Structures are given as structure tokens and as C-alpha cells.
Amino acid sequence: MNTFHAEKAQPAISHAAAIRRSQEFLLSLQKPDGFWQGELVVDSTLCSDTILFMHWRGTVDEILQAKCADHIRRKQTADGGWNIFIGGPSEINASVKAYFALKLAGDSPNAHHMREARANILRLGGIPQVNTYCRLYLALLGQFPWDYVPTIPPEIFLFPRWFFFNLHEMSSWSRTIIAPLAILNHFKPTRTLPAALHLHELYPAGMENADFSLKKDPRFWSWRNFFLRCDALLKIHNRFPFHPLRRRALAAAESWMVDRMGEGSDGLSAIFPAMLNAMMALHALGYPPDHPVVKKAEGDFAGLFVDDESGFRIQPCLSPVWDTAITTIALGESGVPKNHPALAKAAAWLEEREVRFAGDWTARNPGIEPSGWAFEHANKFYPDTDDTMMVLMALRHCAPADPAAREALHRRALKWLLSFQCDDGGWAAFDKNLNAAWLEHVPFADHNAILDPTCSDLTARVLELLGLIGHDPKSPEVRSAISMLRRTQEPDGSWYGRWGVNYIYGTWQVLRGLAAIGENMDAEWIRRALTWLESCQNDDGSWGETCESYNFPALKGRGAGTPSQTAWALMGLCAAGDPSRESIRRGINWLASSQNPDGSWTEDLTTGTGFPCVFYLKYDMYRNHFPLLALATYKKLLP
């Protein structure tokens, strides 16, 4: 059993009182339009990238730069570096970007915090150790040689679907990040900085003696080495003046990118990296500052800013559909009636956001009537399966204003969702059968997310939805999904969590899905999962897990207790149907006694996952709606 201890909790209150207070708190957060939206808290790299972008563009908003720099300074860790999740160790890419951004913003390299940062970066190996995207940003500002930046050829946008490597073999987020980078990779629009702003001090052996080469696989025959040889050939090709397809390729990349930045999208893919890269690509292509596409891109980008009494920060995207769906489920499960005005407004808002547009997903899943929901306010090219299944579960808790229209929506969206089942029986987030593992060795794919493979947490959530709506548990799609879950179970009984931290998240969702679809929860393989969850409980009754478990699986299920992870573990254990378990009683007591007087919970750690080992998110709503859902789940089990 873990030994982490929470801070001294408030006097225990009944779980019924905790439910009531939580309901009142969540209802008070609803926006006038009917949605909920919590902040997405991330690392310092977004503010760092923004400063780098302004200096590369050549026009610096001094007020914005000062706010970003202040945020970066506040995020510096005790050892002088910058991390990628709250409480985590210093990370080389975040630290190099932060140091460079502060230097550009005017911080003296001789200042104490800069000396500490520099020493930390050198301990981590310095600039030669940064990843592809950091290399490219540094190259744009003249601080890294272009010859060692992996090539992203614009010709990718001309490759046909039948070609072994084409645009739709990559994940949706990789496509939108790479489109503008391919344009930048062609033009290589390098900004010359004054010598005093260069980063020679971040090269352990000096820039002249640095080893910039990408690491090779020790085996001669490997996908990694194959792609490195391809990259070398592309660099030779780029030195020749004649590129017969380049003009067409650039036009195709530009058109593809601009189409996805237009009406119905809050920016390219509505995510920070793609949106920032798109603004850079537009600048490189010569779009004037007053061009409508540029003005919209800048407005969408500014929509990610948060500036309040806690300081300035930038969100990676907005999460209204996700937050609204989960909050609606928690309120409905906890007893708020279906005809409550708040749920009626939430339902109307969600229904209006059904995506009826045939987006990029049609390339791998053609012939299906468009439906589904995206994560953000507007992102019509990229609805996803996870938001869709959450919305369908949420609408069950809301009385329909038009029963016939609701039934048609449900039928349409469910058919769309089920069409995404992959050949291995599971579901991925945005695309179907996008799992060519060899692509993970492409040199520009070191962000650990070039693919969108199936995962246990999404697959189990589909089973939860199907169970709740009375779908046939013996149907081929259900049996295939359960087989996939059995194959992906870890030897200790747990499941990896792709979209939440980490094994607690995966294991909770699988157990909840299996129970909903009617599996025998006393089966040996399921009891192993329950036993594993109980083994992770902290001495104070809570559960927690560090993001480091993605790098070091030996840390799975270990960490200081958090309200969200405690709620997940409790719901996993409740799936077995026995509320008398001592572990459940202790966990419920921890949740009830740690609740704040206003009905909220406090959570200071990161429990959301963007790209494992690379990018994490702290969903501010998780600390409030998941505990309510756990308390409601427990209450329903009581006699």
C-alpha cells in the first residue's frame, strides 16, 4: 500500500452532504449559454514559444512579452529548470525554450535565475539533446543548423492514398502541426539575431564542436536507420535548384492548411502548436498582417490567453464540450432531475454542436453520415470518438425538447461512433486503423504521437455507453472490444491509460465499461484489476499517480492523493457492485472530508495526458466533477 499522506483534512461530513454541496458549486459555474469550461493548465512552453514567435516575426508586443516572461519565471523549478508537469523533473526542451525566451525578453544571462537555468540545461545535455520541434524553432532564430533539423517535405501533401507513406497515415494532430512546418522547412526563413542573444552557452562543448546528428539504431537494418537515410537523401535533393513538384506541393500544403483555419474552426485544429505554426507559415508565405486569414488566426490564438489575479498563462486549447458532457453526467447521476433548467440548457448547447461536416476522418472511414462532437467550441474537421461517447451519455440525463430530433441525433451519432471500431476491436480518438508502428521511427516523429492507435480507456468507454443504452452484449462489436481489453491487460491486472494519468485512469475506465456491458465482475481477470486498484490506495484513503509512470511503469499507481484519481479508483472498485469494501469506505471518507466549504476540491497536481512523456494537462474541472460522479456512483450502490 502507498504511504503518501494528504494535508490535514477538514472534519468528515456525510457523502450525501458532499454531493449536495458539489452540485450547488458546479451549477454555479455554468456559463449563461449553458456550457461549462474549466481551464487547461499546462507547462511554460506555450509562453516560451509565443516569445520566440514574436522575435522571429520581427514585431514584439512588449506587454504580451512581459506577461509571458513573468509566467515563465514563475514556473522555474528549484533546480533551475522547467518541467512539463506539476512537480515533475526538469525537462530539456522546456528548459531550453524558457531560457531562450527570457533572454530574448531582456533577462541578463548573468542574473541568478538564468545562471541556475543554464547550469541545469548543461546537466541535461544542452541544446544537442532537444527534440525535432525545438530544433526547428531554434533554427528559425539562427541557433541550430538547418542541416540537422529533420526534413518535412511539402511533397507529403501530394502523396496519393495508396502510397505507403501519406498524410492520412499520421494522426490528426500531427497532420495539422506538420502542414505549416513543411512550409517553413522549405523556406527556412531564418531571423538573424544580435550576437548577444545567441545561445552558445547552452552547448556543452561549444556550438562548433557539438554533435548534432540524430541517434541511429545500433542495428544496420531498422526503420529508424532507413528513415535517417531518407532524410539524408532529401537534404541532398533540397540542395539542387530544380524541384519539379515543389511549387504544387507548397500550394497544396497552403490550401490544406488555410481550409482548416476557416469558418467552423477555432484555428488550425484548434490546438496551440498547430495554430502558432500556422501563423508562422502564413508569414513565411507573404500574407500581409491585415489579411483576413491572418487576422482570424491571431484572434483565435488570443482566445487561448488567460489573464487574471493568478497571472497570465496560455491554454493549449479550450475544452467546453468535454467539460460540459462530464459535468452533465455527474449532475444527472447525482440526482439532478432531467428537466432541471441547467441540464436543459446544457443539452441544447451540446445538441447545437453536433458536427455534421465530413472532415478529415472520412479518408480512413468513408461512407458514414457525418456526426460526432469535437473537444472545442468549433473544430469541424476533427470531431473525436471520446467527446462523442461522453455527449451521448450526457444527453441521457437531459429531457429532450424534441424527442424525435433527439432520437435521430442519437441514432446518427451512435452509428458514426461504432463505425470507428478498428480491426483489433478497439477505438482510437480521431481516426480508424491508424496504427502503422513503423512510422514512429520517422525523424520528425519524436513527439511520441504520430499515430492514433486504439487504447483501452476509449474502448471501455464505448462499452460503458453501449451498456447504458441496452446494446446487445453478445454483439460482434462488443465481444471484439472485450477481447481487445483482455489482450491489453497488464500482468498485474491494470490497464494503461492513454488520455489520463495513467494506470489508475485506464483501469477505472475498463472496470466501469465491463460492468456496464454486463461482464461477470467476479471473473479472475477482473478480480486481478480490483486487487491492483486496492493495492495502490494510500494510507489516508486516497489514490494518486505521477505522470512519471509513463516513463517508469514501476511507479504505476503511486503518488500523492488527488481528488480526480481517487474518484477514478473509487468508480473502478464500485464497478464490482460491493459498496462494503473497506477500500471504498476509506476512499469515500477521504473525498468527503477533503471537500472545501464551497463544495469544490483542491487539486495541485497534473492528472491529464496530452502526449505521454511529452505533454500533460491539468484539467481544472476534473477536481470537481469526477469526485461528484464517484460519490453518486457509491450512493447508488447503497441499499
C-alpha positions as CSV (number, residue, x, y, z in Angstrom):
1,M,0.0,0.0,0.0
2,N,1.2,3.5,-0.8
3,T,2.3,5.8,2.1
4,F,1.5,9.2,0.7
5,H,-0.4,11.5,3.0
6,A,-2.7,14.3,2.2
7,E,-2.6,17.6,4.1
8,K,-4.8,17.7,7.2
9,A,-8.4,17.3,6.0
10,Q,-11.5,19.1,7.3
11,P,-13.8,17.3,9.7
12,A,-15.6,14.5,7.9
13,I,-19.1,15.1,6.5
14,S,-21.6,12.7,5.1
15,H,-21.3,11.8,1.4
16,A,-24.9,13.0,0.9
17,A,-23.9,16.5,2.1
18,A,-20.8,16.4,0.0
19,I,-23.0,15.6,-3.1
20,R,-25.3,18.5,-2.4
21,R,-22.5,21.0,-1.9
22,S,-20.8,19.7,-5.1
23,Q,-24.0,20.0,-7.1
24,E,-24.5,23.6,-5.9
25,F,-20.9,24.5,-6.7
26,L,-21.0,23.0,-10.2
27,L,-24.3,24.6,-11.1
28,S,-22.9,28.0,-10.1
29,L,-20.1,27.6,-12.7
30,Q,-22.4,27.1,-15.7
31,K,-22.0,29.7,-18.4
32,P,-25.0,31.7,-19.5
33,D,-25.1,29.8,-22.8
34,G,-25.4,26.5,-21.0
35,F,-21.9,25.1,-21.1
36,W,-19.1,24.5,-18.6
37,Q,-15.5,25.3,-19.3
38,G,-12.6,24.8,-17.0
39,E,-9.0,26.0,-17.6
40,L,-6.5,23.7,-19.1
41,V,-3.2,24.2,-17.1
42,V,0.0,23.3,-18.9
43,D,3.7,23.9,-18.7
44,S,5.7,27.0,-19.6
45,T,6.5,26.1,-23.2
46,L,3.4,27.9,-24.6
47,C,4.6,31.2,-23.3
48,S,8.1,30.4,-24.3
49,D,7.0,29.6,-27.9
50,T,5.0,32.8,-28.1
51,I,8.0,34.9,-27.2
52,L,10.2,33.1,-29.7
53,F,7.5,33.6,-32.4
54,M,7.3,37.3,-31.8
55,H,11.0,37.7,-32.1
56,W,11.1,35.6,-35.2
57,R,8.3,37.6,-36.8
58,G,10.2,40.8,-36.0
59,T,7.3,42.5,-34.2
60,V,7.2,42.2,-30.5
61,D,4.1,43.0,-28.4
62,E,6.1,44.3,-25.3
63,I,3.1,43.9,-23.0
64,L,2.4,40.3,-24.1
65,Q,6.1,39.5,-23.9
66,A,6.3,40.9,-20.3
67,K,3.3,38.7,-19.3
68,C,4.8,35.6,-20.9
69,A,8.2,36.2,-19.3
70,D,6.6,36.6,-15.9
71,H,4.8,33.3,-16.3
72,I,8.0,31.6,-17.3
73,R,9.9,32.9,-14.3
74,R,7.1,31.7,-12.0
75,K,7.3,28.2,-13.5
76,Q,11.0,27.8,-12.9
77,T,11.8,24.9,-10.6
78,A,14.1,24.8,-7.6
79,D,16.8,23.1,-9.6
80,G,16.8,25.9,-12.1
81,G,15.0,24.2,-15.0
82,W,11.4,23.9,-16.2
83,N,9.2,20.8,-16.2
84,I,6.3,19.5,-18.3
85,F,4.0,18.6,-15.4
86,I,3.4,19.9,-11.9
87,G,6.0,18.6,-9.5
88,G,8.0,16.8,-12.3
89,P,11.7,16.9,-13.0
90,S,13.3,19.4,-15.3
91,E,12.9,18.7,-19.0
92,I,15.4,19.7,-21.7
93,N,13.1,21.1,-24.3
94,A,11.0,23.1,-21.9
95,S,14.2,24.4,-20.2
96,V,16.0,25.5,-23.4
97,K,12.9,27.3,-24.7
98,A,12.3,29.0,-21.4
99,Y,15.9,30.2,-21.1
100,F,15.9,31.4,-24.7
101,A,12.6,33.2,-24.3
102,L,13.8,35.0,-21.1
103,K,17.0,36.0,-22.8
104,L,15.1,37.4,-25.8
105,A,12.8,39.2,-23.3
106,G,15.8,41.0,-21.8
107,D,16.8,38.9,-18.8
108,S,20.6,39.1,-18.3
109,P,22.4,35.7,-18.7
110,N,24.3,36.8,-15.5
111,A,21.1,37.0,-13.5
112,H,20.9,34.4,-10.8
113,H,17.9,32.6,-12.2
114,M,19.5,32.5,-15.6
115,R,22.8,31.1,-14.3
116,E,20.8,28.4,-12.5
117,A,18.8,27.6,-15.7
118,R,22.0,27.4,-17.8
119,A,23.7,25.0,-15.3
120,N,20.6,22.8,-15.3
121,I,20.4,22.8,-19.1
122,L,24.0,21.8,-19.4
123,R,23.5,19.0,-16.9
124,L,20.7,17.7,-19.2
125,G,23.0,17.7,-22.2
126,G,22.3,21.1,-23.6
127,I,20.8,22.0,-27.0
128,P,22.1,18.9,-28.8
129,Q,19.5,16.9,-26.8
130,V,16.4,18.8,-27.8
131,N,13.7,17.2,-30.0
132,T,12.7,17.9,-33.6
133,Y,10.3,20.7,-33.0
134,C,12.6,22.6,-30.6
135,R,15.4,22.2,-33.2
136,L,13.2,23.8,-35.8
137,Y,12.2,26.7,-33.6
138,L,15.9,27.3,-32.8
139,A,16.9,27.0,-36.4
140,L,14.3,29.7,-37.4
141,L,16.2,32.0,-35.0
142,G,19.6,31.0,-36.2
143,Q,20.6,29.0,-33.1
144,F,20.6,25.5,-34.7
145,P,22.0,24.3,-38.1
146,W,19.2,23.5,-40.6
147,D,21.3,20.5,-41.8
148,Y,20.4,18.7,-38.6
149,V,16.7,19.5,-38.5
150,P,14.7,16.6,-39.8
151,T,13.3,17.4,-43.2
152,I,9.5,17.7,-43.6
153,P,9.0,17.7,-47.4
154,P,5.9,19.6,-48.6
155,E,5.5,16.8,-51.2
156,I,3.8,14.8,-48.5
157,F,0.7,16.7,-49.5
158,L,0.9,15.3,-53.0
159,F,1.4,11.6,-52.0
160,P,-1.6,9.5,-53.0
161,R,-3.6,7.5,-50.5
162,W,-2.2,4.2,-51.9
163,F,1.4,5.3,-51.3
164,F,2.9,3.6,-48.3
165,F,3.6,6.9,-46.6
166,N,0.9,9.7,-47.0
167,L,-0.7,12.4,-45.0
168,H,-3.5,10.2,-43.7
169,E,-1.1,7.7,-42.2
170,M,-0.4,10.3,-39.5
171,S,-2.6,11.3,-36.5
172,S,-4.9,14.3,-36.9
173,W,-2.8,16.5,-34.6
174,S,0.4,15.5,-36.4
175,R,-1.1,16.5,-39.8
176,T,-2.1,19.9,-38.6
177,I,1.3,20.5,-36.8
178,I,3.3,19.3,-39.8
179,A,1.4,21.2,-42.6
180,P,2.8,24.6,-41.6
181,L,6.1,23.1,-40.6
182,A,6.6,21.7,-44.1
183,I,6.1,25.2,-45.5
184,L,8.7,26.6,-43.0
185,N,11.0,23.7,-43.8
186,H,11.0,24.7,-47.4
187,F,11.6,28.5,-47.0
188,K,13.8,28.2,-43.9
189,P,13.0,31.9,-43.1
190,T,15.8,32.4,-40.5
191,R,15.9,35.5,-38.3
192,T,19.3,36.9,-37.7
193,L,19.7,37.9,-34.0
194,P,22.2,40.2,-32.4
195,A,25.3,38.2,-31.2
196,A,24.4,39.0,-27.6
197,L,21.2,36.9,-27.9
198,H,22.8,33.8,-29.3
199,L,22.8,30.6,-27.3
200,H,26.5,29.4,-27.5
201,E,26.4,29.0,-23.7
202,L,23.9,26.2,-24.0
203,Y,26.2,23.9,-26.0
204,P,28.3,21.8,-23.5
205,A,31.3,21.7,-25.9
206,G,30.5,24.9,-27.8
207,M,28.4,25.1,-30.9
208,E,31.4,24.5,-33.2
209,N,32.1,21.1,-31.5
210,A,28.6,19.9,-30.9
211,D,27.3,16.6,-32.2
212,F,24.0,17.5,-33.8
213,S,23.4,14.1,-35.5
214,L,20.2,12.2,-34.8
215,K,20.7,9.0,-33.0
216,K,21.0,5.9,-35.1
217,D,19.7,2.4,-34.3
218,P,22.7,0.1,-33.5
219,R,21.2,-2.4,-35.9
220,F,22.1,-1.7,-39.6
221,W,18.7,-2.8,-40.8
222,S,15.9,-0.9,-39.0
223,W,13.1,1.5,-39.8
224,R,15.0,4.2,-37.8
225,N,18.1,4.0,-39.9
226,F,16.0,3.7,-43.1
227,F,14.3,7.0,-42.4
228,L,17.6,8.6,-41.4
229,R,19.0,7.6,-44.8
230,C,15.8,9.0,-46.5
231,D,16.3,12.2,-44.6
232,A,19.9,12.5,-45.8
233,L,18.7,12.0,-49.4
234,L,16.1,14.6,-49.0
235,K,18.7,17.1,-47.8
236,I,20.8,16.4,-50.9
237,H,17.7,16.8,-53.1
238,N,16.9,20.1,-51.5
239,R,20.3,21.5,-52.4
240,F,19.5,21.2,-56.1
241,P,17.7,24.2,-57.6
242,F,15.2,22.1,-59.6
243,H,12.2,20.7,-57.7
244,P,9.6,19.9,-60.3
245,L,6.8,19.2,-57.7
246,R,7.7,21.7,-55.1
247,R,5.5,24.6,-56.2
248,R,2.5,22.3,-56.5
249,A,3.3,20.8,-53.1
250,L,3.6,24.2,-51.4
251,A,0.3,25.3,-52.9
252,A,-1.3,22.0,-51.7
253,A,0.0,22.4,-48.2
254,E,-1.1,26.1,-48.1
255,S,-4.6,25.3,-49.3
256,W,-4.9,22.3,-47.0
257,M,-3.9,24.5,-44.0
258,V,-6.0,27.6,-44.8
259,D,-9.1,25.5,-45.5
260,R,-8.8,24.1,-41.9
261,M,-8.4,27.6,-40.4
262,G,-11.6,29.0,-41.8
263,E,-15.2,29.1,-40.7
264,G,-16.2,26.4,-38.3
265,S,-12.7,26.1,-36.7
266,D,-11.3,28.0,-33.8
267,G,-7.9,27.9,-35.6
268,L,-6.0,25.1,-37.2
269,S,-7.1,22.0,-35.3
270,A,-8.0,24.4,-32.5
271,I,-4.8,23.5,-30.7
272,F,-1.9,25.7,-29.8
273,P,1.0,24.1,-31.7
274,A,-0.8,23.9,-35.0
275,M,-2.2,27.5,-34.5
276,L,1.2,29.0,-33.8
277,N,2.9,27.1,-36.6
278,A,0.1,28.3,-39.0
279,M,0.7,31.9,-38.1
280,M,4.4,31.4,-38.9
281,A,3.7,29.7,-42.2
282,L,1.3,32.5,-43.3
283,H,4.1,35.0,-42.5
284,A,6.6,32.9,-44.5
285,L,4.2,32.7,-47.4
286,G,4.0,36.5,-47.5
287,Y,0.5,37.0,-46.2
288,P,0.1,40.7,-45.1
289,P,-0.7,41.4,-41.5
290,D,-4.2,42.7,-42.4
291,H,-5.2,39.7,-44.5
292,P,-8.5,38.2,-43.2
293,V,-6.9,34.8,-42.7
294,V,-4.1,36.3,-40.6
295,K,-6.5,38.4,-38.5
296,K,-8.6,35.4,-37.8
297,A,-5.6,33.3,-36.9
298,E,-4.4,35.9,-34.5
299,G,-7.9,36.3,-32.9
300,D,-8.2,32.5,-32.5
301,F,-4.7,32.4,-30.9
302,A,-5.5,35.2,-28.5
303,G,-8.6,33.2,-27.4
304,L,-6.3,30.8,-25.6
305,F,-5.0,33.5,-23.3
306,V,-5.9,33.6,-19.6
307,D,-5.1,36.8,-17.6
308,D,-6.4,37.1,-14.0
309,E,-5.4,37.7,-10.5
310,S,-3.2,34.5,-10.7
311,G,-1.2,35.9,-13.6
312,F,-1.0,35.4,-17.3
313,R,-0.9,32.0,-19.0
314,I,-1.8,30.3,-22.3
315,Q,-4.0,27.3,-22.7
316,P,-3.3,24.6,-25.3
317,C,-6.9,24.6,-26.4
318,L,-10.4,25.0,-24.9
319,S,-12.4,22.1,-23.5
320,P,-16.1,23.2,-23.4
321,V,-17.7,20.1,-24.9
322,W,-15.7,17.7,-22.8
323,D,-16.3,19.7,-19.6
324,T,-20.0,20.1,-20.3
325,A,-20.6,16.5,-21.0
326,I,-18.8,15.2,-17.9
327,T,-20.4,17.8,-15.6
328,T,-23.8,17.0,-17.0
329,I,-23.3,13.3,-16.4
330,A,-22.1,13.9,-12.8
331,L,-25.1,16.2,-12.0
332,G,-27.5,13.7,-13.6
333,E,-26.0,10.7,-11.9
334,S,-26.1,12.5,-8.5
335,G,-29.8,13.2,-8.7
336,V,-30.3,16.4,-10.5
337,P,-33.6,15.8,-12.4
338,K,-33.7,15.6,-16.2
339,N,-35.9,18.6,-16.6
340,H,-33.7,20.9,-14.4
341,P,-33.1,24.2,-16.3
342,A,-29.4,23.8,-16.1
343,L,-29.4,20.4,-17.8
344,A,-31.9,21.6,-20.4
345,K,-29.6,24.5,-21.3
346,A,-26.6,22.1,-21.4
347,A,-28.4,19.7,-23.6
348,A,-29.4,22.4,-26.0
349,W,-25.9,23.8,-26.2
350,L,-24.5,20.3,-26.8
351,E,-27.0,19.4,-29.5
352,E,-26.1,22.6,-31.4
353,R,-22.5,21.5,-31.5
354,E,-23.0,18.2,-33.3
355,V,-20.5,18.2,-36.2
356,R,-22.4,17.4,-39.4
357,F,-19.4,18.1,-41.6
358,A,-17.4,15.4,-43.4
359,G,-13.9,16.2,-42.0
360,D,-10.5,14.5,-42.4
361,W,-11.8,11.3,-40.7
362,T,-13.6,10.4,-44.0
363,A,-10.2,9.5,-45.6
364,R,-10.0,6.4,-43.4
365,N,-13.7,5.9,-42.7
366,P,-15.7,6.8,-45.8
367,G,-19.4,6.4,-46.4
368,I,-20.7,7.3,-43.0
369,E,-23.1,10.1,-42.3
370,P,-21.2,12.9,-40.5
371,S,-21.9,13.3,-36.8
372,G,-19.9,13.4,-33.6
373,W,-18.6,16.2,-31.3
374,A,-15.3,17.9,-31.1
375,F,-13.5,18.9,-27.9
376,E,-13.6,22.6,-28.5
377,H,-16.2,25.2,-29.4
378,A,-15.7,24.9,-33.1
379,N,-13.4,22.3,-34.8
380,K,-15.5,20.9,-37.6
381,F,-12.7,18.9,-39.3
382,Y,-11.9,17.0,-36.2
383,P,-14.7,15.5,-34.1
384,D,-13.5,12.7,-31.9
385,T,-14.8,9.5,-30.5
386,D,-14.2,10.3,-26.8
387,D,-16.2,13.5,-26.8
388,T,-18.9,11.8,-28.9
389,M,-19.4,9.0,-26.4
390,M,-19.4,11.4,-23.5
391,V,-22.0,13.6,-25.1
392,L,-24.3,10.7,-25.8
393,M,-24.0,9.6,-22.2
394,A,-24.7,13.1,-21.0
395,L,-27.8,13.6,-23.1
396,R,-29.3,10.5,-21.4
397,H,-29.6,12.7,-18.3
398,C,-31.4,15.6,-20.1
399,A,-35.1,15.6,-21.0
400,P,-35.4,16.2,-24.8
401,A,-37.1,19.3,-26.0
402,D,-37.9,17.4,-29.2
403,P,-38.0,13.7,-28.6
404,A,-38.0,12.8,-32.3
405,A,-35.0,15.0,-33.1
406,R,-33.1,13.7,-30.1
407,E,-33.7,10.1,-31.2
408,A,-32.5,10.9,-34.7
409,L,-29.4,12.6,-33.3
410,H,-28.7,9.6,-31.0
411,R,-29.1,7.1,-33.8
412,R,-26.9,9.1,-36.2
413,A,-24.1,9.8,-33.7
414,L,-24.1,6.2,-32.4
415,K,-23.7,4.8,-35.9
416,W,-20.9,7.2,-36.6
417,L,-19.2,6.2,-33.3
418,L,-19.5,2.5,-33.9
419,S,-18.1,2.9,-37.4
420,F,-14.7,3.8,-35.9
421,Q,-14.1,0.4,-34.4
422,C,-10.7,-0.7,-35.6
423,D,-9.6,-4.1,-36.8
424,D,-8.2,-5.0,-33.4
425,G,-11.6,-4.4,-31.7
426,G,-10.7,-1.1,-30.1
427,W,-11.3,2.6,-30.6
428,A,-8.9,5.4,-31.2
429,A,-9.6,9.1,-30.7
430,F,-9.8,10.7,-34.2
431,D,-9.2,8.1,-36.9
432,K,-9.6,4.5,-37.8
433,N,-6.9,1.9,-38.1
434,L,-4.1,4.4,-37.8
435,N,-1.5,2.2,-36.2
436,A,1.4,1.7,-38.6
437,A,4.1,1.3,-35.9
438,W,7.0,1.8,-38.3
439,L,6.0,5.4,-38.7
440,E,7.1,6.1,-35.1
441,H,10.7,6.0,-36.4
442,V,10.3,8.9,-38.8
443,P,12.9,11.5,-37.6
444,F,10.3,14.3,-37.2
445,A,8.0,12.0,-35.1
446,D,9.8,12.3,-31.8
447,H,6.8,14.0,-30.2
448,N,5.6,10.4,-29.4
449,A,2.2,11.0,-31.1
450,I,2.5,10.5,-34.9
451,L,-0.1,7.7,-34.6
452,D,-3.6,7.5,-33.2
453,P,-3.7,3.8,-32.1
454,T,-6.6,2.2,-30.2
455,C,-6.5,2.4,-26.5
456,S,-8.2,0.6,-23.6
457,D,-9.7,3.7,-21.9
458,L,-11.6,4.8,-25.1
459,T,-12.6,1.2,-25.9
460,A,-14.0,0.6,-22.5
461,R,-15.9,3.9,-22.5
462,V,-17.7,2.8,-25.7
463,L,-18.7,-0.4,-23.8
464,E,-20.0,1.8,-20.9
465,L,-22.1,3.8,-23.4
466,L,-23.4,0.6,-25.1
467,G,-24.3,-0.9,-21.7
468,L,-26.2,2.1,-20.6
469,I,-28.3,2.2,-23.8
470,G,-29.1,-1.5,-23.7
471,H,-27.0,-2.6,-26.6
472,D,-26.7,-6.4,-27.1
473,P,-23.8,-7.6,-25.0
474,K,-23.3,-10.6,-27.3
475,S,-23.0,-8.5,-30.5
476,P,-19.8,-8.9,-32.5
477,E,-18.6,-5.3,-31.8
478,V,-18.9,-5.9,-28.0
479,R,-17.2,-9.2,-28.0
480,S,-14.4,-7.9,-30.2
481,A,-13.9,-4.9,-27.8
482,I,-13.8,-7.2,-24.8
483,S,-11.2,-9.4,-26.5
484,M,-9.1,-6.3,-27.1
485,L,-9.3,-5.3,-23.5
486,R,-8.2,-8.8,-22.4
487,R,-5.2,-8.6,-24.7
488,T,-4.1,-5.2,-23.4
489,Q,-4.4,-6.0,-19.7
490,E,-1.1,-5.8,-17.8
491,P,0.1,-8.9,-15.9
492,D,-0.7,-7.2,-12.6
493,G,-4.3,-6.6,-13.6
494,S,-4.1,-3.0,-14.6
495,W,-4.6,-1.2,-17.9
496,Y,-2.5,1.6,-19.4
497,G,-4.3,5.0,-19.6
498,R,-3.7,6.9,-22.8
499,W,-5.7,10.0,-22.1
500,G,-5.4,10.3,-18.3
501,V,-2.7,9.6,-15.7
502,N,-2.3,6.7,-16.1
503,Y,-2.9,3.1,-15.0
504,I,-5.5,4.3,-12.4
505,Y,-7.3,6.1,-15.3
506,G,-7.1,3.1,-17.7
507,T,-8.1,0.5,-15.0
508,W,-11.0,2.6,-13.7
509,Q,-12.5,3.1,-17.2
510,V,-12.1,-0.6,-18.2
511,L,-13.8,-1.8,-15.0
512,R,-16.7,0.7,-15.4
513,G,-17.1,-0.3,-19.0
514,L,-17.1,-4.0,-18.3
515,A,-19.7,-3.7,-15.5
516,A,-22.0,-1.6,-17.7
517,I,-22.0,-4.1,-20.5
518,G,-22.8,-6.9,-18.1
519,E,-19.5,-8.8,-17.8
520,N,-19.0,-11.2,-14.9
521,M,-17.2,-8.9,-12.4
522,D,-16.2,-11.9,-10.3
523,A,-14.1,-13.4,-13.2
524,E,-10.4,-13.9,-12.3
525,W,-9.0,-11.4,-14.8
526,I,-11.4,-8.7,-13.4
527,R,-10.6,-9.5,-9.8
528,R,-6.9,-9.0,-10.5
529,A,-7.7,-5.5,-11.6
530,L,-9.7,-4.8,-8.5
531,T,-6.9,-6.2,-6.3
532,W,-4.4,-4.0,-8.1
533,L,-6.5,-0.9,-7.6
534,E,-6.8,-1.6,-3.9
535,S,-3.1,-2.2,-3.6
536,C,-2.5,1.4,-4.8
537,Q,-4.6,3.1,-2.1
538,N,-2.6,5.5,0.1
539,D,-2.7,5.2,3.8
540,D,-5.0,8.2,4.1
541,G,-7.6,6.5,1.8
542,S,-6.8,8.5,-1.3
543,W,-5.3,7.4,-4.6
544,G,-2.7,9.2,-6.8
545,E,-0.3,8.5,-9.6
546,T,2.5,10.6,-11.0
547,C,3.0,11.3,-14.7
548,E,6.4,9.7,-14.3
549,S,4.6,6.3,-14.6
550,Y,4.6,6.8,-18.3
551,N,8.4,6.9,-18.3
552,F,8.8,4.4,-15.4
553,P,6.0,1.8,-15.2
554,A,7.4,0.7,-11.8
555,L,5.7,3.9,-10.5
556,K,2.3,2.9,-11.7
557,G,-0.5,3.7,-9.2
558,R,1.9,5.6,-6.9
559,G,1.6,9.3,-6.0
560,A,0.2,11.8,-3.6
561,G,-3.6,11.6,-3.5
562,T,-5.7,13.7,-5.8
563,P,-9.5,14.2,-5.9
564,S,-9.7,13.1,-9.6
565,Q,-7.6,10.0,-9.3
566,T,-9.3,9.0,-6.0
567,A,-12.6,9.4,-7.8
568,W,-11.4,7.2,-10.7
569,A,-10.2,4.4,-8.4
570,L,-13.4,4.5,-6.4
571,M,-15.6,4.2,-9.5
572,G,-13.4,1.3,-10.7
573,L,-13.9,-0.5,-7.4
574,C,-17.6,0.3,-7.3
575,A,-18.0,-1.4,-10.6
576,A,-17.7,-4.7,-8.8
577,G,-21.0,-3.8,-7.1
578,D,-19.9,-4.2,-3.4
579,P,-20.1,-0.9,-1.5
580,S,-19.0,-2.7,1.7
581,R,-15.3,-2.9,0.6
582,E,-13.1,-1.2,3.2
583,S,-11.1,0.4,0.4
584,I,-14.3,2.1,-0.9
585,R,-15.4,3.3,2.5
586,R,-12.0,4.9,3.2
587,G,-11.8,6.5,-0.2
588,I,-15.3,8.0,0.1
589,N,-14.4,9.3,3.5
590,W,-11.3,10.9,2.1
591,L,-13.3,12.6,-0.7
592,A,-16.0,13.9,1.6
593,S,-13.6,15.2,4.3
594,S,-11.3,16.9,1.8
595,Q,-14.0,18.8,0.1
596,N,-13.8,22.6,0.5
597,P,-16.6,24.5,2.2
598,D,-17.8,25.9,-1.1
599,G,-18.3,22.4,-2.5
600,S,-15.2,22.3,-4.6
601,W,-12.0,20.2,-4.2
602,T,-8.4,21.4,-4.4
603,E,-6.0,19.6,-6.8
604,D,-2.5,20.8,-7.3
605,L,-1.1,18.0,-9.5
606,T,-1.4,17.1,-13.1
607,T,-3.7,14.2,-14.0
608,G,-4.5,14.7,-17.7
609,T,-2.5,13.4,-20.6
610,G,-1.9,15.0,-24.0
611,F,1.1,13.1,-25.4
612,P,2.6,10.6,-23.0
613,C,6.1,11.5,-21.9
614,V,5.9,14.8,-23.9
615,F,2.8,16.9,-22.9
616,Y,0.4,16.8,-20.0
617,L,-2.6,18.8,-18.9
618,K,-4.3,19.7,-15.6
619,Y,-8.0,19.8,-16.3
620,D,-9.3,22.2,-13.7
621,M,-12.8,20.7,-13.9
622,Y,-11.5,17.2,-13.1
623,R,-11.1,18.0,-9.4
624,N,-14.8,18.8,-9.1
625,H,-17.0,16.8,-11.5
626,F,-15.2,13.4,-11.1
627,P,-15.5,13.4,-7.3
628,L,-19.2,14.2,-7.6
629,L,-19.6,11.3,-10.1
630,A,-17.7,8.9,-7.7
631,L,-19.9,9.9,-4.7
632,A,-23.0,9.5,-6.8
633,T,-21.8,6.0,-8.0
634,Y,-21.3,5.0,-4.5
635,K,-24.6,6.3,-3.3
636,K,-26.4,4.2,-6.0
637,L,-24.8,1.0,-4.6
638,L,-26.1,1.6,-1.1
639,P,-29.2,-0.4,0.0
